[in-house]
Amino acid sequence: MQRRLEVIFFTLSSITASLKAIVENKKISI
């Protein structure tokens, strides 16, 4: 169960980082 929570947390962190990168790229392009 602990392993699963770590994987979920890591996935959410990766998704959040990706979204932030996309937002920053859009701000720069604009």
PDBQT receptor file of N, H, CA, C and O in Angstrom, charges set to zero:
ATOM      1  N   MET A   1       0.845  -1.201   0.000  1.00  0.00    +0.000 N 
ATOM      2  CA  MET A   1       0.000   0.000   0.000  1.00  0.00    +0.000 C 
ATOM      3  C   MET A   1       0.881   1.252   0.000  1.00  0.00    +0.000 C 
ATOM      4  O   MET A   1       0.623   2.212  -0.727  1.00  0.00    +0.000 OA
ATOM      5  N   GLN A   2       1.919   1.220   0.826  1.00  0.00    +0.000 N 
ATOM      6  H   GLN A   2       2.129   0.440   1.416  1.00  0.00    +0.000 HD
ATOM      7  CA  GLN A   2       2.842   2.368   0.884  1.00  0.00    +0.000 C 
ATOM      8  C   GLN A   2       3.479   2.607  -0.476  1.00  0.00    +0.000 C 
ATOM      9  O   GLN A   2       3.599   3.747  -0.926  1.00  0.00    +0.000 OA
ATOM     10  N   ARG A   3       3.887   1.516  -1.129  1.00  0.00    +0.000 N 
ATOM     11  H   ARG A   3       3.789   0.591  -0.764  1.00  0.00    +0.000 HD
ATOM     12  CA  ARG A   3       4.522   1.637  -2.449  1.00  0.00    +0.000 C 
ATOM     13  C   ARG A   3       3.562   2.305  -3.431  1.00  0.00    +0.000 C 
ATOM     14  O   ARG A   3       3.966   3.151  -4.229  1.00  0.00    +0.000 OA
ATOM     15  N   ARG A   4       2.283   1.914  -3.365  1.00  0.00    +0.000 N 
ATOM     16  H   ARG A   4       1.955   1.226  -2.717  1.00  0.00    +0.000 HD
ATOM     17  CA  ARG A   4       1.288   2.475  -4.288  1.00  0.00    +0.000 C 
ATOM     18  C   ARG A   4       1.125   3.975  -4.061  1.00  0.00    +0.000 C 
ATOM     19  O   ARG A   4       1.048   4.747  -5.017  1.00  0.00    +0.000 OA
ATOM     20  N   LEU A   5       1.073   4.386  -2.795  1.00  0.00    +0.000 N 
ATOM     21  H   LEU A   5       1.136   3.759  -2.018  1.00  0.00    +0.000 HD
ATOM     22  CA  LEU A   5       0.925   5.819  -2.498  1.00  0.00    +0.000 C 
ATOM     23  C   LEU A   5       2.110   6.599  -3.037  1.00  0.00    +0.000 C 
ATOM     24  O   LEU A   5       1.946   7.705  -3.552  1.00  0.00    +0.000 OA
ATOM     25  N   GLU A   6       3.299   6.032  -2.922  1.00  0.00    +0.000 N 
ATOM     26  H   GLU A   6       3.432   5.133  -2.504  1.00  0.00    +0.000 HD
ATOM     27  CA  GLU A   6       4.493   6.721  -3.423  1.00  0.00    +0.000 C 
ATOM     28  C   GLU A   6       4.417   6.884  -4.935  1.00  0.00    +0.000 C 
ATOM     29  O   GLU A   6       4.779   7.929  -5.475  1.00  0.00    +0.000 OA
ATOM     30  N   VAL A   7       3.944   5.844  -5.611  1.00  0.00    +0.000 N 
ATOM     31  H   VAL A   7       3.650   4.995  -5.173  1.00  0.00    +0.000 HD
ATOM     32  CA  VAL A   7       3.831   5.912  -7.074  1.00  0.00    +0.000 C 
ATOM     33  C   VAL A   7       2.809   6.972  -7.479  1.00  0.00    +0.000 C 
ATOM     34  O   VAL A   7       3.043   7.744  -8.409  1.00  0.00    +0.000 OA
ATOM     35  N   ILE A   8       1.683   7.007  -6.784  1.00  0.00    +0.000 N 
ATOM     36  H   ILE A   8       1.492   6.380  -6.029  1.00  0.00    +0.000 HD
ATOM     37  CA  ILE A   8       0.645   7.994  -7.097  1.00  0.00    +0.000 C 
ATOM     38  C   ILE A   8       1.180   9.408  -6.869  1.00  0.00    +0.000 C 
ATOM     39  O   ILE A   8       0.959  10.302  -7.686  1.00  0.00    +0.000 OA
ATOM     40  N   PHE A   9       1.885   9.602  -5.751  1.00  0.00    +0.000 N 
ATOM     41  H   PHE A   9       2.064   8.876  -5.087  1.00  0.00    +0.000 HD
ATOM     42  CA  PHE A   9       2.424  10.922  -5.442  1.00  0.00    +0.000 C 
ATOM     43  C   PHE A   9       3.430  11.346  -6.499  1.00  0.00    +0.000 C 
ATOM     44  O   PHE A   9       3.441  12.500  -6.929  1.00  0.00    +0.000 OA
ATOM     45  N   PHE A  10       4.281  10.405  -6.918  1.00  0.00    +0.000 N 
ATOM     46  H   PHE A  10       4.273   9.468  -6.568  1.00  0.00    +0.000 HD
ATOM     47  CA  PHE A  10       5.288  10.707  -7.936  1.00  0.00    +0.000 C 
ATOM     48  C   PHE A  10       4.611  11.073  -9.256  1.00  0.00    +0.000 C 
ATOM     49  O   PHE A  10       5.046  11.992  -9.950  1.00  0.00    +0.000 OA
ATOM     50  N   THR A  11       3.545  10.347  -9.596  1.00  0.00    +0.000 N 
ATOM     51  H   THR A  11       3.192   9.600  -9.032  1.00  0.00    +0.000 HD
ATOM     52  CA  THR A  11       2.832  10.626 -10.844  1.00  0.00    +0.000 C 
ATOM     53  C   THR A  11       2.197  12.013 -10.805  1.00  0.00    +0.000 C 
ATOM     54  O   THR A  11       2.279  12.771 -11.772  1.00  0.00    +0.000 OA
ATOM     55  N   LEU A  12       1.565  12.334  -9.683  1.00  0.00    +0.000 N 
ATOM     56  H   LEU A  12       1.498  11.718  -8.898  1.00  0.00    +0.000 HD
ATOM     57  CA  LEU A  12       0.937  13.655  -9.558  1.00  0.00    +0.000 C 
ATOM     58  C   LEU A  12       1.988  14.756  -9.651  1.00  0.00    +0.000 C 
ATOM     59  O   LEU A  12       1.755  15.793 -10.271  1.00  0.00    +0.000 OA
ATOM     60  N   SER A  13       3.131  14.528  -9.040  1.00  0.00    +0.000 N 
ATOM     61  H   SER A  13       3.320  13.685  -8.536  1.00  0.00    +0.000 HD
ATOM     62  CA  SER A  13       4.205  15.530  -9.081  1.00  0.00    +0.000 C 
ATOM     63  C   SER A  13       4.672  15.738 -10.520  1.00  0.00    +0.000 C 
ATOM     64  O   SER A  13       4.918  16.867 -10.945  1.00  0.00    +0.000 OA
ATOM     65  N   SER A  14       4.790  14.636 -11.266  1.00  0.00    +0.000 N 
ATOM     66  H   SER A  14       4.590  13.719 -10.920  1.00  0.00    +0.000 HD
ATOM     67  CA  SER A  14       5.249  14.730 -12.658  1.00  0.00    +0.000 C 
ATOM     68  C   SER A  14       4.220  15.485 -13.500  1.00  0.00    +0.000 C 
ATOM     69  O   SER A  14       4.575  16.328 -14.323  1.00  0.00    +0.000 OA
ATOM     70  N   ILE A  15       2.953  15.174 -13.285  1.00  0.00    +0.000 N 
ATOM     71  H   ILE A  15       2.664  14.488 -12.616  1.00  0.00    +0.000 HD
ATOM     72  CA  ILE A  15       1.894  15.842 -14.049  1.00  0.00    +0.000 C 
ATOM     73  C   ILE A  15       1.876  17.336 -13.728  1.00  0.00    +0.000 C 
ATOM     74  O   ILE A  15       1.743  18.171 -14.623  1.00  0.00    +0.000 OA
ATOM     75  N   THR A  16       2.011  17.660 -12.443  1.00  0.00    +0.000 N 
ATOM     76  H   THR A  16       2.119  16.982 -11.717  1.00  0.00    +0.000 HD
ATOM     77  CA  THR A  16       2.003  19.072 -12.032  1.00  0.00    +0.000 C 
ATOM     78  C   THR A  16       3.164  19.819 -12.665  1.00  0.00    +0.000 C 
ATOM     79  O   THR A  16       3.002  20.938 -13.152  1.00  0.00    +0.000 OA
ATOM     80  N   ALA A  17       4.345  19.190 -12.655  1.00  0.00    +0.000 N 
ATOM     81  H   ALA A  17       4.476  18.281 -12.259  1.00  0.00    +0.000 HD
ATOM     82  CA  ALA A  17       5.527  19.826 -13.247  1.00  0.00    +0.000 C 
ATOM     83  C   ALA A  17       5.305  20.046 -14.744  1.00  0.00    +0.000 C 
ATOM     84  O   ALA A  17       5.682  21.084 -15.287  1.00  0.00    +0.000 OA
ATOM     85  N   SER A  18       4.694  19.064 -15.404  1.00  0.00    +0.000 N 
ATOM     86  H   SER A  18       4.388  18.220 -14.962  1.00  0.00    +0.000 HD
ATOM     87  CA  SER A  18       4.454  19.173 -16.845  1.00  0.00    +0.000 C 
ATOM     88  C   SER A  18       3.475  20.314 -17.132  1.00  0.00    +0.000 C 
ATOM     89  O   SER A  18       3.675  21.092 -18.064  1.00  0.00    +0.000 OA
ATOM     90  N   LEU A  19       2.426  20.404 -16.330  1.00  0.00    +0.000 N 
ATOM     91  H   LEU A  19       2.263  19.771 -15.573  1.00  0.00    +0.000 HD
ATOM     92  CA  LEU A  19       1.437  21.469 -16.533  1.00  0.00    +0.000 C 
ATOM     93  C   LEU A  19       2.073  22.835 -16.324  1.00  0.00    +0.000 C 
ATOM     94  O   LEU A  19       1.806  23.770 -17.079  1.00  0.00    +0.000 OA
ATOM     95  N   LYS A  20       2.921  22.953 -15.295  1.00  0.00    +0.000 N 
ATOM     96  H   LYS A  20       3.138  22.194 -14.682  1.00  0.00    +0.000 HD
ATOM     97  CA  LYS A  20       3.590  24.235 -15.031  1.00  0.00    +0.000 C 
ATOM     98  C   LYS A  20       4.472  24.601 -16.211  1.00  0.00    +0.000 C 
ATOM     99  O   LYS A  20       4.518  25.764 -16.613  1.00  0.00    +0.000 OA
ATOM    100  N   ALA A  21       5.176  23.620 -16.772  1.00  0.00    +0.000 N 
ATOM    101  H   ALA A  21       5.140  22.676 -16.445  1.00  0.00    +0.000 HD
ATOM    102  CA  ALA A  21       6.067  23.875 -17.910  1.00  0.00    +0.000 C 
ATOM    103  C   ALA A  21       5.244  24.350 -19.113  1.00  0.00    +0.000 C 
ATOM    104  O   ALA A  21       5.647  25.271 -19.823  1.00  0.00    +0.000 OA
ATOM    105  N   ILE A  22       4.101  23.720 -19.331  1.00  0.00    +0.000 N 
ATOM    106  H   ILE A  22       3.773  22.972 -18.754  1.00  0.00    +0.000 HD
ATOM    107  CA  ILE A  22       3.245  24.102 -20.458  1.00  0.00    +0.000 C 
ATOM    108  C   ILE A  22       2.747  25.536 -20.274  1.00  0.00    +0.000 C 
ATOM    109  O   ILE A  22       2.744  26.327 -21.217  1.00  0.00    +0.000 OA
ATOM    110  N   VAL A  23       2.331  25.860 -19.059  1.00  0.00    +0.000 N 
ATOM    111  H   VAL A  23       2.333  25.217 -18.293  1.00  0.00    +0.000 HD
ATOM    112  CA  VAL A  23       1.829  27.215 -18.780  1.00  0.00    +0.000 C 
ATOM    113  C   VAL A  23       2.941  28.233 -19.004  1.00  0.00    +0.000 C 
ATOM    114  O   VAL A  23       2.712  29.281 -19.607  1.00  0.00    +0.000 OA
ATOM    115  N   GLU A  24       4.135  27.931 -18.523  1.00  0.00    +0.000 N 
ATOM    116  H   GLU A  24       4.321  27.080 -18.033  1.00  0.00    +0.000 HD
ATOM    117  CA  GLU A  24       5.261  28.862 -18.701  1.00  0.00    +0.000 C 
ATOM    118  C   GLU A  24       5.560  29.057 -20.190  1.00  0.00    +0.000 C 
ATOM    119  O   GLU A  24       5.825  30.174 -20.633  1.00  0.00    +0.000 OA
ATOM    120  N   ASN A  25       5.516  27.962 -20.958  1.00  0.00    +0.000 N 
ATOM    121  H   ASN A  25       5.301  27.054 -20.598  1.00  0.00    +0.000 HD
ATOM    122  CA  ASN A  25       5.789  28.062 -22.395  1.00  0.00    +0.000 C 
ATOM    123  C   ASN A  25       4.741  28.934 -23.086  1.00  0.00    +0.000 C 
ATOM    124  O   ASN A  25       5.067  29.711 -23.984  1.00  0.00    +0.000 OA
ATOM    125  N   LYS A  26       3.483  28.802 -22.662  1.00  0.00    +0.000 N 
ATOM    126  H   LYS A  26       3.219  28.171 -21.933  1.00  0.00    +0.000 HD
ATOM    127  CA  LYS A  26       2.427  29.609 -23.265  1.00  0.00    +0.000 C 
ATOM    128  C   LYS A  26       2.629  31.084 -22.925  1.00  0.00    +0.000 C 
ATOM    129  O   LYS A  26       2.417  31.958 -23.766  1.00  0.00    +0.000 OA
ATOM    130  N   LYS A  27       3.043  31.355 -21.679  1.00  0.00    +0.000 N 
ATOM    131  H   LYS A  27       3.215  30.646 -20.996  1.00  0.00    +0.000 HD
ATOM    132  CA  LYS A  27       3.264  32.745 -21.271  1.00  0.00    +0.000 C 
ATOM    133  C   LYS A  27       4.383  33.357 -22.103  1.00  0.00    +0.000 C 
ATOM    134  O   LYS A  27       4.290  34.505 -22.537  1.00  0.00    +0.000 OA
ATOM    135  N   ILE A  28       5.441  32.583 -22.322  1.00  0.00    +0.000 N 
ATOM    136  H   ILE A  28       5.517  31.651 -21.969  1.00  0.00    +0.000 HD
ATOM    137  CA  ILE A  28       6.578  33.091 -23.093  1.00  0.00    +0.000 C 
ATOM    138  C   ILE A  28       6.164  33.316 -24.552  1.00  0.00    +0.000 C 
ATOM    139  O   ILE A  28       6.536  34.322 -25.157  1.00  0.00    +0.000 OA
ATOM    140  N   SER A  29       5.394  32.376 -25.114  1.00  0.00    +0.000 N 
ATOM    141  H   SER A  29       5.092  31.559 -24.623  1.00  0.00    +0.000 HD
ATOM    142  CA  SER A  29       4.994  32.495 -26.515  1.00  0.00    +0.000 C 
ATOM    143  C   SER A  29       4.072  33.706 -26.705  1.00  0.00    +0.000 C 
ATOM    144  O   SER A  29       4.088  34.351 -27.753  1.00  0.00    +0.000 OA
ATOM    145  N   ILE A  30       3.278  33.999 -25.686  1.00  0.00    +0.000 N 
ATOM    146  H   ILE A  30       3.265  33.474 -24.835  1.00  0.00    +0.000 HD
ATOM    147  CA  ILE A  30       2.365  35.145 -25.783  1.00  0.00    +0.000 C 
ATOM    148  C   ILE A  30       3.179  36.422 -25.569  1.00  0.00    +0.000 C 
ATOM    149  O   ILE A  30       2.626  37.521 -25.605  1.00  0.00    +0.000 OA
TER     150      ILE A  30
